[in-house]
Amino acid sequence: MLDRWVRHCNKLLNKSKNNEYVTFTTISCNQISKGRSQDITDDPTTEEIETTLKKLKNSKANGTDNIPAELLKSGGDRLQQWLKHIFSSIWINEETSKEWLKIIICPLHK
């Protein structure tokens, strides 16, 4: 699955301003799971979701769903359980919503 993600990103984002190719590097599962007590093949835990939500920065631009980080952070246990259910389903089925494939890229000229 990681290789498929790398190929997808290379296909979408492989050109720079000078038409030079940018290559994403595949990292090993050991690098990804460094510091994790569980195997990388396990679905995300509630603790991981809680930790990740706490790391979200406030007052940043919303995504295409218009859900601000502050709302996700203040959702409490019930939201975390709901997110765990969704993420576990995605993890097991290896399928996401097509809406999650939409991104907004805003180039900032210096």
C-alpha positions as CSV (number, residue, x, y, z in Angstrom):
1,M,0.0,0.0,0.0
2,L,2.9,2.4,0.8
3,D,4.4,1.7,-2.7
4,R,1.1,2.5,-4.3
5,W,0.9,5.8,-2.4
6,V,4.4,6.7,-3.5
7,R,3.6,6.0,-7.1
8,H,0.4,8.1,-6.8
9,C,2.3,11.1,-5.3
10,N,5.0,10.8,-7.9
11,K,2.4,10.9,-10.7
12,L,0.7,13.9,-9.3
13,L,3.6,16.0,-8.0
14,N,6.5,14.9,-10.1
15,K,7.3,18.2,-11.9
16,S,9.0,21.3,-10.4
17,K,9.1,24.8,-11.9
18,N,12.0,23.8,-14.2
19,N,10.3,20.6,-15.3
20,E,12.8,18.6,-13.3
21,Y,11.4,15.5,-11.7
22,V,11.1,15.2,-7.9
23,T,11.1,11.7,-6.5
24,F,9.5,10.6,-3.3
25,T,11.6,8.2,-1.2
26,T,10.0,5.1,0.1
27,I,10.8,4.6,3.8
28,S,10.8,1.3,5.6
29,C,8.1,0.3,8.0
30,N,10.7,0.3,10.7
31,Q,11.2,4.1,10.1
32,I,7.5,4.7,10.2
33,S,6.8,2.7,13.3
34,K,9.8,3.9,15.2
35,G,8.7,4.5,18.8
36,R,5.4,2.7,18.3
37,S,4.6,-0.3,20.5
38,Q,2.4,-2.0,18.0
39,D,3.0,-3.4,14.5
40,I,2.6,-1.1,11.6
41,T,-0.1,-3.4,10.2
42,D,-2.4,-2.8,13.1
43,D,-5.2,-0.2,12.6
44,P,-4.9,3.1,14.4
45,T,-5.6,3.2,18.1
46,T,-7.7,5.7,20.0
47,E,-4.6,6.9,21.8
48,E,-2.9,7.6,18.4
49,I,-5.9,9.5,17.2
50,E,-6.0,11.5,20.5
51,T,-2.3,12.3,20.2
52,T,-2.6,13.3,16.6
53,L,-5.6,15.6,17.3
54,K,-3.7,17.3,20.1
55,K,-0.9,18.1,17.6
56,L,-3.2,19.9,15.2
57,K,-2.4,23.6,15.0
58,N,-5.2,26.1,15.8
59,S,-6.1,29.0,13.5
60,K,-4.9,27.3,10.3
61,A,-6.9,27.1,7.0
62,N,-9.6,24.5,6.8
63,G,-9.6,21.7,4.2
64,T,-12.2,21.2,1.6
65,D,-14.6,20.0,4.3
66,N,-14.4,23.3,6.2
67,I,-13.9,21.6,9.5
68,P,-11.5,23.6,11.7
69,A,-8.8,21.9,13.8
70,E,-10.4,23.5,16.9
71,L,-13.6,21.6,16.3
72,L,-11.8,18.3,16.0
73,K,-9.7,19.0,19.1
74,S,-12.7,19.8,21.2
75,G,-14.8,16.9,20.1
76,G,-13.9,14.7,23.1
77,D,-14.1,10.9,23.5
78,R,-17.2,10.5,21.3
79,L,-15.6,12.1,18.3
80,Q,-12.4,10.1,18.8
81,Q,-14.4,6.8,18.9
82,W,-16.2,7.9,15.7
83,L,-12.9,8.7,14.0
84,K,-11.4,5.4,15.2
85,H,-14.4,3.6,13.6
86,I,-13.8,5.4,10.3
87,F,-10.0,5.0,10.2
88,S,-10.2,1.4,11.1
89,S,-12.7,0.8,8.3
90,I,-10.4,2.6,5.9
91,W,-7.4,0.6,7.2
92,I,-9.1,-2.8,6.9
93,N,-10.8,-2.1,3.5
94,E,-7.9,0.0,2.1
95,E,-10.4,2.3,0.5
96,T,-11.2,6.0,1.3
97,S,-13.9,8.4,0.3
98,K,-13.3,10.1,-3.1
99,E,-13.9,13.4,-1.3
100,W,-10.6,12.8,0.6
101,L,-8.7,12.7,-2.6
102,K,-9.5,16.4,-3.3
103,I,-6.7,18.8,-2.3
104,I,-6.2,22.5,-2.6
105,I,-2.7,23.7,-3.6
106,C,-2.1,27.4,-3.5
107,P,1.3,28.4,-4.8
108,L,2.9,31.3,-2.9
109,H,5.4,33.3,-5.0
110,K,8.3,34.7,-3.1
